[in-house]
Amino acid sequence: EVICDTLHITLQKFKGEKRLQRFVDARRITIKEIRTRTKIPYAEIGQLMNKHHASMMYMEKTYDELMSNHAPFRSKANYVNRQLNEYYSHSN
């Protein structure tokens, strides 16, 4: 929800089948944040996002590649990370 709000997309579009870059980026960032902050397995993340667990693994891999090679994506992911850190620091 925080990621959807930060990136200005609806939860319905986030969980949907559309492959527009902004939705795919939001999914990639979400997967990486979940995997970084929790120990939830790919299969469970896939169930939450209506995707196959192999898709979750692939999205995390492409996240890492984009962070290394694509400045606009890196900027977006870092912004979301800061927003999440701020959100969680205020909720504790």
Backbone as XML, in Angstrom:
<?xml version="1.0"?>
<chain id="A" units="angstrom">
  <residue number="1" name="GLU">
    <atom name="N" x="0.830" y="-1.199" z="0.000"/>
    <atom name="CA" x="0.000" y="0.000" z="0.000"/>
    <atom name="C" x="0.872" y="1.259" z="0.000"/>
  </residue>
  <residue number="2" name="VAL">
    <atom name="N" x="1.898" y="1.283" z="0.830"/>
    <atom name="CA" x="2.801" y="2.441" z="0.880"/>
    <atom name="C" x="3.486" y="2.630" z="-0.465"/>
  </residue>
  <residue number="3" name="ILE">
    <atom name="N" x="3.895" y="1.540" z="-1.079"/>
    <atom name="CA" x="4.569" y="1.634" z="-2.376"/>
    <atom name="C" x="3.596" y="2.140" z="-3.442"/>
  </residue>
  <residue number="4" name="CYS">
    <atom name="N" x="2.378" y="1.630" z="-3.437"/>
    <atom name="CA" x="1.375" y="2.100" z="-4.410"/>
    <atom name="C" x="1.110" y="3.586" z="-4.219"/>
  </residue>
  <residue number="5" name="ASP">
    <atom name="N" x="0.964" y="4.013" z="-2.975"/>
    <atom name="CA" x="0.738" y="5.436" z="-2.708"/>
    <atom name="C" x="1.927" y="6.270" z="-3.175"/>
  </residue>
  <residue number="6" name="THR">
    <atom name="N" x="3.120" y="5.802" z="-2.875"/>
    <atom name="CA" x="4.333" y="6.534" z="-3.242"/>
    <atom name="C" x="4.467" y="6.675" z="-4.753"/>
  </residue>
  <residue number="7" name="LEU">
    <atom name="N" x="4.110" y="5.622" z="-5.481"/>
    <atom name="CA" x="4.265" y="5.628" z="-6.936"/>
    <atom name="C" x="2.974" y="6.020" z="-7.658"/>
  </residue>
  <residue number="8" name="HIS">
    <atom name="N" x="1.952" y="6.375" z="-6.906"/>
    <atom name="CA" x="0.683" y="6.864" z="-7.459"/>
    <atom name="C" x="0.015" y="5.864" z="-8.398"/>
  </residue>
  <residue number="9" name="ILE">
    <atom name="N" x="-0.094" y="4.618" z="-7.921"/>
    <atom name="CA" x="-0.834" y="3.613" z="-8.674"/>
    <atom name="C" x="-1.823" y="2.935" z="-7.734"/>
  </residue>
  <residue number="10" name="THR">
    <atom name="N" x="-2.883" y="2.394" z="-8.312"/>
    <atom name="CA" x="-3.878" y="1.710" z="-7.490"/>
    <atom name="C" x="-3.415" y="0.291" z="-7.191"/>
  </residue>
  <residue number="11" name="LEU">
    <atom name="N" x="-3.918" y="-0.255" z="-6.098"/>
    <atom name="CA" x="-3.602" y="-1.634" z="-5.738"/>
    <atom name="C" x="-4.125" y="-2.588" z="-6.809"/>
  </residue>
  <residue number="12" name="GLN">
    <atom name="N" x="-5.275" y="-2.270" z="-7.389"/>
    <atom name="CA" x="-5.857" y="-3.098" z="-8.437"/>
    <atom name="C" x="-4.922" y="-3.168" z="-9.648"/>
  </residue>
  <residue number="13" name="LYS">
    <atom name="N" x="-4.362" y="-2.045" z="-10.059"/>
    <atom name="CA" x="-3.439" y="-2.039" z="-11.204"/>
    <atom name="C" x="-2.119" y="-2.712" z="-10.837"/>
  </residue>
  <residue number="14" name="PHE">
    <atom name="N" x="-1.697" y="-2.530" z="-9.585"/>
    <atom name="CA" x="-0.476" y="-3.173" z="-9.095"/>
    <atom name="C" x="-0.603" y="-4.692" z="-9.202"/>
  </residue>
  <residue number="15" name="LYS">
    <atom name="N" x="-1.739" y="-5.233" z="-8.786"/>
    <atom name="CA" x="-1.949" y="-6.679" z="-8.805"/>
    <atom name="C" x="-2.409" y="-7.193" z="-10.163"/>
  </residue>
  <residue number="16" name="GLY">
    <atom name="N" x="-2.714" y="-6.303" z="-11.075"/>
    <atom name="CA" x="-3.254" y="-6.683" z="-12.375"/>
    <atom name="C" x="-2.229" y="-7.292" z="-13.311"/>
  </residue>
  <residue number="17" name="GLU">
    <atom name="N" x="-2.668" y="-7.509" z="-14.518"/>
    <atom name="CA" x="-1.836" y="-8.152" z="-15.539"/>
    <atom name="C" x="-1.105" y="-7.168" z="-16.440"/>
  </residue>
  <residue number="18" name="LYS">
    <atom name="N" x="-1.436" y="-5.892" z="-16.348"/>
    <atom name="CA" x="-0.806" y="-4.906" z="-17.237"/>
    <atom name="C" x="0.701" y="-4.904" z="-17.046"/>
  </residue>
  <residue number="19" name="ARG">
    <atom name="N" x="1.399" y="-4.734" z="-18.148"/>
    <atom name="CA" x="2.864" y="-4.758" z="-18.114"/>
    <atom name="C" x="3.470" y="-3.390" z="-18.386"/>
  </residue>
  <residue number="20" name="LEU">
    <atom name="N" x="2.696" y="-2.352" z="-18.136"/>
    <atom name="CA" x="3.259" y="-1.010" z="-18.279"/>
    <atom name="C" x="4.440" y="-0.878" z="-17.337"/>
  </residue>
  <residue number="21" name="GLN">
    <atom name="N" x="5.449" y="-0.161" z="-17.773"/>
    <atom name="CA" x="6.692" y="-0.058" z="-17.012"/>
    <atom name="C" x="6.469" y="0.376" z="-15.568"/>
  </residue>
  <residue number="22" name="ARG">
    <atom name="N" x="5.586" y="1.345" z="-15.352"/>
    <atom name="CA" x="5.389" y="1.830" z="-13.982"/>
    <atom name="C" x="4.829" y="0.754" z="-13.065"/>
  </residue>
  <residue number="23" name="PHE">
    <atom name="N" x="3.977" y="-0.143" z="-13.591"/>
    <atom name="CA" x="3.426" y="-1.220" z="-12.770"/>
    <atom name="C" x="4.466" y="-2.310" z="-12.523"/>
  </residue>
  <residue number="24" name="VAL">
    <atom name="N" x="5.219" y="-2.634" z="-13.556"/>
    <atom name="CA" x="6.268" y="-3.647" z="-13.417"/>
    <atom name="C" x="7.338" y="-3.158" z="-12.435"/>
  </residue>
  <residue number="25" name="ASP">
    <atom name="N" x="7.730" y="-1.897" z="-12.547"/>
    <atom name="CA" x="8.716" y="-1.342" z="-11.610"/>
    <atom name="C" x="8.193" y="-1.408" z="-10.176"/>
  </residue>
  <residue number="26" name="ALA">
    <atom name="N" x="6.928" y="-1.070" z="-9.982"/>
    <atom name="CA" x="6.346" y="-1.125" z="-8.638"/>
    <atom name="C" x="6.388" y="-2.548" z="-8.089"/>
  </residue>
  <residue number="27" name="ARG">
    <atom name="N" x="6.103" y="-3.520" z="-8.931"/>
    <atom name="CA" x="6.144" y="-4.923" z="-8.496"/>
    <atom name="C" x="7.573" y="-5.343" z="-8.152"/>
  </residue>
  <residue number="28" name="ARG">
    <atom name="N" x="8.524" y="-4.947" z="-8.996"/>
    <atom name="CA" x="9.932" y="-5.290" z="-8.724"/>
    <atom name="C" x="10.389" y="-4.699" z="-7.389"/>
  </residue>
  <residue number="29" name="ILE">
    <atom name="N" x="10.074" y="-3.442" z="-7.191"/>
    <atom name="CA" x="10.491" y="-2.766" z="-5.960"/>
    <atom name="C" x="9.840" y="-3.426" z="-4.756"/>
  </residue>
  <residue number="30" name="THR">
    <atom name="N" x="8.576" y="-3.769" z="-4.876"/>
    <atom name="CA" x="7.866" y="-4.414" z="-3.776"/>
    <atom name="C" x="8.497" y="-5.745" z="-3.409"/>
  </residue>
  <residue number="31" name="ILE">
    <atom name="N" x="8.779" y="-6.550" z="-4.413"/>
    <atom name="CA" x="9.387" y="-7.859" z="-4.156"/>
    <atom name="C" x="10.721" y="-7.694" z="-3.431"/>
  </residue>
  <residue number="32" name="LYS">
    <atom name="N" x="11.544" y="-6.782" z="-3.915"/>
    <atom name="CA" x="12.853" y="-6.584" z="-3.289"/>
    <atom name="C" x="12.704" y="-6.085" z="-1.859"/>
  </residue>
  <residue number="33" name="GLU">
    <atom name="N" x="11.785" y="-5.162" z="-1.633"/>
    <atom name="CA" x="11.577" y="-4.653" z="-0.275"/>
    <atom name="C" x="11.073" y="-5.756" z="0.657"/>
  </residue>
  <residue number="34" name="ILE">
    <atom name="N" x="10.152" y="-6.575" z="0.171"/>
    <atom name="CA" x="9.650" y="-7.681" z="1.003"/>
    <atom name="C" x="10.776" y="-8.647" z="1.321"/>
  </residue>
  <residue number="35" name="ARG">
    <atom name="N" x="11.548" y="-9.006" z="0.308"/>
    <atom name="CA" x="12.643" y="-9.969" z="0.532"/>
    <atom name="C" x="13.730" y="-9.389" z="1.431"/>
  </residue>
  <residue number="36" name="THR">
    <atom name="N" x="13.960" y="-8.093" z="1.344"/>
    <atom name="CA" x="14.982" y="-7.457" z="2.173"/>
    <atom name="C" x="14.525" y="-7.321" z="3.621"/>
  </residue>
  <residue number="37" name="ARG">
    <atom name="N" x="13.260" y="-7.015" z="3.822"/>
    <atom name="CA" x="12.739" y="-6.720" z="5.159"/>
    <atom name="C" x="12.161" y="-7.930" z="5.880"/>
  </residue>
  <residue number="38" name="THR">
    <atom name="N" x="11.884" y="-9.019" z="5.162"/>
    <atom name="CA" x="11.262" y="-10.193" z="5.780"/>
    <atom name="C" x="11.925" y="-11.465" z="5.270"/>
  </residue>
  <residue number="39" name="LYS">
    <atom name="N" x="11.454" y="-12.573" z="5.765"/>
    <atom name="CA" x="11.922" y="-13.875" z="5.291"/>
    <atom name="C" x="10.791" y="-14.616" z="4.567"/>
  </residue>
  <residue number="40" name="ILE">
    <atom name="N" x="9.848" y="-13.861" z="4.018"/>
    <atom name="CA" x="8.716" y="-14.472" z="3.321"/>
    <atom name="C" x="9.221" y="-15.127" z="2.037"/>
  </residue>
  <residue number="41" name="PRO">
    <atom name="N" x="8.862" y="-16.396" z="1.816"/>
    <atom name="CA" x="9.331" y="-17.087" z="0.603"/>
    <atom name="C" x="8.657" y="-16.561" z="-0.663"/>
  </residue>
  <residue number="42" name="TYR">
    <atom name="N" x="9.315" y="-16.817" z="-1.791"/>
    <atom name="CA" x="8.803" y="-16.352" z="-3.084"/>
    <atom name="C" x="7.383" y="-16.838" z="-3.353"/>
  </residue>
  <residue number="43" name="ALA">
    <atom name="N" x="7.090" y="-18.080" z="-3.008"/>
    <atom name="CA" x="5.756" y="-18.634" z="-3.282"/>
    <atom name="C" x="4.677" y="-17.835" z="-2.559"/>
  </residue>
  <residue number="44" name="GLU">
    <atom name="N" x="4.948" y="-17.459" z="-1.332"/>
    <atom name="CA" x="3.968" y="-16.684" z="-0.569"/>
    <atom name="C" x="3.824" y="-15.264" z="-1.127"/>
  </residue>
  <residue number="45" name="ILE">
    <atom name="N" x="4.929" y="-14.663" z="-1.502"/>
    <atom name="CA" x="4.874" y="-13.336" z="-2.126"/>
    <atom name="C" x="4.075" y="-13.428" z="-3.420"/>
  </residue>
  <residue number="46" name="GLY">
    <atom name="N" x="4.321" y="-14.478" z="-4.196"/>
    <atom name="CA" x="3.594" y="-14.682" z="-5.444"/>
    <atom name="C" x="2.094" y="-14.791" z="-5.217"/>
  </residue>
  <residue number="47" name="GLN">
    <atom name="N" x="1.697" y="-15.491" z="-4.167"/>
    <atom name="CA" x="0.274" y="-15.597" z="-3.854"/>
    <atom name="C" x="-0.315" y="-14.230" z="-3.528"/>
  </residue>
  <residue number="48" name="LEU">
    <atom name="N" x="0.406" y="-13.437" z="-2.767"/>
    <atom name="CA" x="-0.073" y="-12.104" z="-2.398"/>
    <atom name="C" x="-0.234" y="-11.203" z="-3.623"/>
  </residue>
  <residue number="49" name="MET">
    <atom name="N" x="0.630" y="-11.410" z="-4.609"/>
    <atom name="CA" x="0.640" y="-10.542" z="-5.783"/>
    <atom name="C" x="-0.019" y="-11.181" z="-7.008"/>
  </residue>
  <residue number="50" name="ASN">
    <atom name="N" x="-0.628" y="-12.352" z="-6.823"/>
    <atom name="CA" x="-1.279" y="-13.071" z="-7.924"/>
    <atom name="C" x="-0.302" y="-13.406" z="-9.053"/>
  </residue>
  <residue number="51" name="LYS">
    <atom name="N" x="0.908" y="-13.798" z="-8.683"/>
    <atom name="CA" x="1.940" y="-14.144" z="-9.665"/>
    <atom name="C" x="2.590" y="-15.471" z="-9.269"/>
  </residue>
  <residue number="52" name="HIS">
    <atom name="N" x="3.206" y="-16.135" z="-10.227"/>
    <atom name="CA" x="3.933" y="-17.381" z="-9.992"/>
    <atom name="C" x="5.234" y="-17.081" z="-9.242"/>
  </residue>
  <residue number="53" name="HIS">
    <atom name="N" x="5.674" y="-18.001" z="-8.391"/>
    <atom name="CA" x="6.887" y="-17.750" z="-7.604"/>
    <atom name="C" x="8.117" y="-17.540" z="-8.483"/>
  </residue>
  <residue number="54" name="ALA">
    <atom name="N" x="8.159" y="-18.195" z="-9.642"/>
    <atom name="CA" x="9.302" y="-17.997" z="-10.544"/>
    <atom name="C" x="9.336" y="-16.557" z="-11.065"/>
  </residue>
  <residue number="55" name="SER">
    <atom name="N" x="8.163" y="-15.970" z="-11.240"/>
    <atom name="CA" x="8.105" y="-14.562" z="-11.655"/>
    <atom name="C" x="8.693" y="-13.662" z="-10.566"/>
  </residue>
  <residue number="56" name="MET">
    <atom name="N" x="8.465" y="-14.022" z="-9.327"/>
    <atom name="CA" x="8.997" y="-13.241" z="-8.206"/>
    <atom name="C" x="10.527" y="-13.290" z="-8.222"/>
  </residue>
  <residue number="57" name="MET">
    <atom name="N" x="11.055" y="-14.467" z="-8.456"/>
    <atom name="CA" x="12.512" y="-14.626" z="-8.494"/>
    <atom name="C" x="13.109" y="-13.823" z="-9.654"/>
  </residue>
  <residue number="58" name="TYR">
    <atom name="N" x="12.458" y="-13.889" z="-10.810"/>
    <atom name="CA" x="12.944" y="-13.159" z="-11.975"/>
    <atom name="C" x="12.878" y="-11.652" z="-11.742"/>
  </residue>
  <residue number="59" name="MET">
    <atom name="N" x="11.788" y="-11.185" z="-11.139"/>
    <atom name="CA" x="11.661" y="-9.745" z="-10.873"/>
    <atom name="C" x="12.730" y="-9.257" z="-9.904"/>
  </residue>
  <residue number="60" name="GLU">
    <atom name="N" x="13.063" y="-10.078" z="-8.910"/>
    <atom name="CA" x="14.122" y="-9.672" z="-7.984"/>
    <atom name="C" x="15.469" y="-9.606" z="-8.706"/>
  </residue>
  <residue number="61" name="LYS">
    <atom name="N" x="15.710" y="-10.556" z="-9.585"/>
    <atom name="CA" x="16.966" y="-10.559" z="-10.359"/>
    <atom name="C" x="17.048" y="-9.309" z="-11.238"/>
  </residue>
  <residue number="62" name="THR">
    <atom name="N" x="15.958" y="-8.991" z="-11.935"/>
    <atom name="CA" x="15.987" y="-7.813" z="-12.803"/>
    <atom name="C" x="16.076" y="-6.526" z="-11.983"/>
  </residue>
  <residue number="63" name="TYR">
    <atom name="N" x="15.517" y="-6.530" z="-10.770"/>
    <atom name="CA" x="15.666" y="-5.381" z="-9.867"/>
    <atom name="C" x="17.159" y="-5.112" z="-9.649"/>
  </residue>
  <residue number="64" name="ASP">
    <atom name="N" x="17.885" y="-6.152" z="-9.294"/>
    <atom name="CA" x="19.325" y="-5.999" z="-9.018"/>
    <atom name="C" x="20.070" y="-5.481" z="-10.248"/>
  </residue>
  <residue number="65" name="GLU">
    <atom name="N" x="19.718" y="-5.998" z="-11.420"/>
    <atom name="CA" x="20.372" y="-5.538" z="-12.649"/>
    <atom name="C" x="20.047" y="-4.068" z="-12.938"/>
  </residue>
  <residue number="66" name="LEU">
    <atom name="N" x="18.787" y="-3.697" z="-12.760"/>
    <atom name="CA" x="18.381" y="-2.311" z="-13.006"/>
    <atom name="C" x="19.030" y="-1.349" z="-12.016"/>
  </residue>
  <residue number="67" name="MET">
    <atom name="N" x="19.190" y="-1.782" z="-10.781"/>
    <atom name="CA" x="19.835" y="-0.923" z="-9.786"/>
    <atom name="C" x="21.277" y="-0.631" z="-10.191"/>
  </residue>
  <residue number="68" name="SER">
    <atom name="N" x="21.904" y="-1.572" z="-10.854"/>
    <atom name="CA" x="23.287" y="-1.381" z="-11.292"/>
    <atom name="C" x="23.407" y="-0.549" z="-12.559"/>
  </residue>
  <residue number="69" name="ASN">
    <atom name="N" x="22.417" y="-0.670" z="-13.451"/>
    <atom name="CA" x="22.592" y="-0.139" z="-14.798"/>
    <atom name="C" x="21.589" y="0.915" z="-15.256"/>
  </residue>
  <residue number="70" name="HIS">
    <atom name="N" x="20.583" y="1.230" z="-14.460"/>
    <atom name="CA" x="19.516" y="2.106" z="-14.948"/>
    <atom name="C" x="19.213" y="3.188" z="-13.905"/>
  </residue>
  <residue number="71" name="ALA">
    <atom name="N" x="19.778" y="4.351" z="-14.115"/>
    <atom name="CA" x="19.670" y="5.442" z="-13.134"/>
    <atom name="C" x="18.230" y="5.842" z="-12.807"/>
  </residue>
  <residue number="72" name="PRO">
    <atom name="N" x="17.307" y="5.960" z="-13.778"/>
    <atom name="CA" x="15.931" y="6.334" z="-13.416"/>
    <atom name="C" x="15.260" y="5.305" z="-12.494"/>
  </residue>
  <residue number="73" name="PHE">
    <atom name="N" x="15.491" y="4.021" z="-12.775"/>
    <atom name="CA" x="14.929" y="2.989" z="-11.895"/>
    <atom name="C" x="15.557" y="3.066" z="-10.512"/>
  </residue>
  <residue number="74" name="ARG">
    <atom name="N" x="16.870" y="3.220" z="-10.458"/>
    <atom name="CA" x="17.581" y="3.309" z="-9.175"/>
    <atom name="C" x="17.046" y="4.478" z="-8.345"/>
  </residue>
  <residue number="75" name="SER">
    <atom name="N" x="16.809" y="5.598" z="-8.996"/>
    <atom name="CA" x="16.270" y="6.767" z="-8.315"/>
    <atom name="C" x="14.882" y="6.474" z="-7.744"/>
  </residue>
  <residue number="76" name="LYS">
    <atom name="N" x="14.039" y="5.835" z="-8.543"/>
    <atom name="CA" x="12.684" y="5.489" z="-8.101"/>
    <atom name="C" x="12.733" y="4.508" z="-6.927"/>
  </residue>
  <residue number="77" name="ALA">
    <atom name="N" x="13.558" y="3.475" z="-7.039"/>
    <atom name="CA" x="13.658" y="2.470" z="-5.981"/>
    <atom name="C" x="14.209" y="3.083" z="-4.687"/>
  </residue>
  <residue number="78" name="ASN">
    <atom name="N" x="15.196" y="3.938" z="-4.805"/>
    <atom name="CA" x="15.754" y="4.590" z="-3.612"/>
    <atom name="C" x="14.728" y="5.506" z="-2.958"/>
  </residue>
  <residue number="79" name="TYR">
    <atom name="N" x="13.936" y="6.189" z="-3.755"/>
    <atom name="CA" x="12.872" y="7.050" z="-3.219"/>
    <atom name="C" x="11.846" y="6.218" z="-2.444"/>
  </residue>
  <residue number="80" name="VAL">
    <atom name="N" x="11.427" y="5.112" z="-3.028"/>
    <atom name="CA" x="10.473" y="4.234" z="-2.340"/>
    <atom name="C" x="11.075" y="3.713" z="-1.043"/>
  </residue>
  <residue number="81" name="ASN">
    <atom name="N" x="12.329" y="3.321" z="-1.085"/>
    <atom name="CA" x="12.998" y="2.820" z="0.117"/>
    <atom name="C" x="13.006" y="3.871" z="1.224"/>
  </residue>
  <residue number="82" name="ARG">
    <atom name="N" x="13.300" y="5.118" z="0.863"/>
    <atom name="CA" x="13.289" y="6.201" z="1.865"/>
    <atom name="C" x="11.891" y="6.406" z="2.436"/>
  </residue>
  <residue number="83" name="GLN">
    <atom name="N" x="10.875" y="6.347" z="1.571"/>
    <atom name="CA" x="9.494" y="6.513" z="2.028"/>
    <atom name="C" x="9.105" y="5.385" z="2.983"/>
  </residue>
  <residue number="84" name="LEU">
    <atom name="N" x="9.503" y="4.160" z="2.655"/>
    <atom name="CA" x="9.198" y="3.023" z="3.536"/>
    <atom name="C" x="9.917" y="3.151" z="4.871"/>
  </residue>
  <residue number="85" name="ASN">
    <atom name="N" x="11.177" y="3.563" z="4.829"/>
    <atom name="CA" x="11.923" y="3.742" z="6.076"/>
    <atom name="C" x="11.250" y="4.800" z="6.951"/>
  </residue>
  <residue number="86" name="GLU">
    <atom name="N" x="10.814" y="5.862" z="6.340"/>
    <atom name="CA" x="10.130" y="6.928" z="7.080"/>
    <atom name="C" x="8.799" y="6.408" z="7.650"/>
  </residue>
  <residue number="87" name="TYR">
    <atom name="N" x="8.047" y="5.680" z="6.843"/>
    <atom name="CA" x="6.769" y="5.122" z="7.274"/>
    <atom name="C" x="6.968" y="4.208" z="8.483"/>
  </residue>
  <residue number="88" name="TYR">
    <atom name="N" x="7.935" y="3.287" z="8.374"/>
    <atom name="CA" x="8.164" y="2.344" z="9.458"/>
    <atom name="C" x="8.764" y="2.993" z="10.695"/>
  </residue>
  <residue number="89" name="SER">
    <atom name="N" x="9.519" y="4.045" z="10.530"/>
    <atom name="CA" x="10.075" y="4.716" z="11.707"/>
    <atom name="C" x="8.987" y="5.463" z="12.484"/>
  </residue>
  <residue number="90" name="HIS">
    <atom name="N" x="7.920" y="5.884" z="11.782"/>
    <atom name="CA" x="6.814" y="6.584" z="12.451"/>
    <atom name="C" x="5.797" y="5.611" z="13.032"/>
  </residue>
  <residue number="91" name="SER">
    <atom name="N" x="5.751" y="4.365" z="12.504"/>
    <atom name="CA" x="4.772" y="3.415" z="13.033"/>
    <atom name="C" x="5.259" y="2.662" z="14.264"/>
  </residue>
  <residue number="92" name="ASN">
    <atom name="N" x="6.512" y="2.739" z="14.572"/>
    <atom name="CA" x="7.032" y="2.023" z="15.763"/>
    <atom name="C" x="7.017" y="2.885" z="16.977"/>
  </residue>
</chain>
